[in-house]
């Protein structure tokens, strides 16, 4: 298990890095992830990681609708 700590600015709310990254995670499609993966198993693993990060951002109050 690895723990990764990063600092994202939250300047101007909707223009902050944390908000923008959360938007990206919300908008990325299955196909977009699949295009970056070598196979279906890797796609599914990447989607699980995306969900973990999205969940942690939501816990910090950064959850675009």
Protein Blocks (a to p, Z undefined) as FASTA:
>chain_A
ZZddddddfehhlmpmklmmmmmmmmpcfklmmmmpmbfklmmmmmmmmmmmmmmmmmno
pacZZ
